[in-house]
């Protein structure tokens, strides 16, 4: 799965490189996440907040988005921060949707891939500054030793990202 994710990321970067005049944006935001199923392990939270760093390349109606989400109390992070790199194909302008995939990295381990759906609204606050409000549904599976058992629970997130276009 790591090879598949790497190939997708390479394709995104290669396709974005020639079009330097395209619509790029960098963003920083926060996600509220909640596992659909209750997790009966006391040391892990069923919900919480995570930070997200985002890059988006959208030359037209269809574009790409690369995110890294990080949290210190997410399920897989028993002793340290959990990082979740993600790649999406997005379509739309003010209202948009997307499909993508990612994985979790925590305590020196990498999970299998998760797949996600994204829907949002991007509001221009001032020229080149956008407020991106989004909802995400992840088909999630934590199969890492740090968790101690296989846990198959989907995740819902609600996020807000401030984007700067260039």
N, C-alpha and C positions, 0 to 999 in steps of 0.2 A: 504494500500500500504506500510505503514511503517513496518508492520509485515512481508510482503513478502520480502522487502529489507533486514530486519534483518535476516530472515532465509537464504537468499542467502549469506549474509556476514558470518554467522555462519558456513555454509557449506564450504565456501572457507577457513576459518581459521582452521576448523577441518581437512579438507583434506590436508592442508599444514603442519600441526603439525608433523606427524610421519616422514616425509622425511626431516630431518634436513640437510642432505647433498645435498639438491636440489639447484637449481640455483635461488638465491634471489638477488634482487637489490633495492636500494633506489634511488630516484631521486628528483630533484628540477628543475622546469622549468617555462615557461611562455606560455600562450595561447593568441592569438589574436582571438577575437570572433566577430561575425557579425550576427545580426538577419536577416532572409530572408525577412520578411515583414517590411515595415516602421512602426515605432511606433509613433503615433501622440500625444505623451505626452511630453511636453517640458522638464520636470525635469528628464527624463530618456534618456540615450544614446542608439543609435542604434548599436553601436559597441565600442570596447575598448579592454583593456588588463586585464588579470587575472593571478595570480600566481597559480602554481599547485605543490603539493607534491604527490609523487607516490611511491607505493611499488609494486613490481612484483615478483611473484613466478612462474618460468617456468622450471620445471624439464626436459622437453622434448619439443616436437613440440607444445603441448597444455599447457597453463598455465592460471594464474589468475592475474589480475591487480586491485589494489585498489587505487583510486585517491581522493584527496580533492582539489577542485579548490576554490579559494577565490578572490573576487574583491570588490572594494569599489564603483564602479559606474555601477554595473550590474543592470538590470531592476528591480529586486525585492528589492534592497537595497535602500530604500528611506532615511533612517537615519543612517545606519551603514553598515558594511561589509556583503556581501552575501557569504555563504558557500555552495558548491555543492559536497557532497560525491558521489562517483561513484564506481561501481564494473563492471569489464569486464571479459569475457572469451576470451583469445587471442590465436591465432594459427599462427605458422610460426616461422621463425628464423630471418634472416636479413630483409626480407620483411614479414610483418605480417598484420593480420586483426583481428577484434574482434567485439563482440556484448556485450551490457551491459545496465545497468540502473542506475539511480540515482535520487536525489531530490535536491531541493534548500531549504536553510534555511536563512531567512532574517527577521530582525525586529521582532524576536520572533515567527515567523510563519514558518511552513513547507509546501512546495508545494506538489502537487501530484507527482507521479513519471514521469521521462522522460526516454526515451529509446534512445540508441545511437549506432552508427556504427563507427568503428575506423579503419584506415589504416595507416601504417607507415613503416619506414625504421630505423633499429637500426645499427649504424655504430660503430665499435670498434675503439676508438681513440688510446688508449693504453690498455694493459691488465687490465681487470676489470673496465674500464671506457668507457661508451657508450654514444653516441649522438643519441637520439631517436627523430626523426622528424616525426610528425604525423598530420593527418587531421581527423576531427571528424564531424559527422552530428548528431545532436540531434533533436528528435521529441519532442519539448518543449511546455509546457503549464504552464503559470503563473496564478494561481488562488488564489492569496493571497490578503488579505485586504490592505497590504502595496502598492500594485500596483493600487488598486482602481477599477479595472475591470478585467474580464477574458481576457487574451491576449494569443492567440494561434499562436505562431510563431516559426518556426524551427530555429535552430542555427547552424552555421558553425564555426568551430574553426581550426586554424592552430597553431601547437605548437612545441616547442623544449624543451626537457628534458635531462639534464645530469644525467646519471645513474651510480652508483657505485655498482658493483657486489660483493657479498660475499657468 
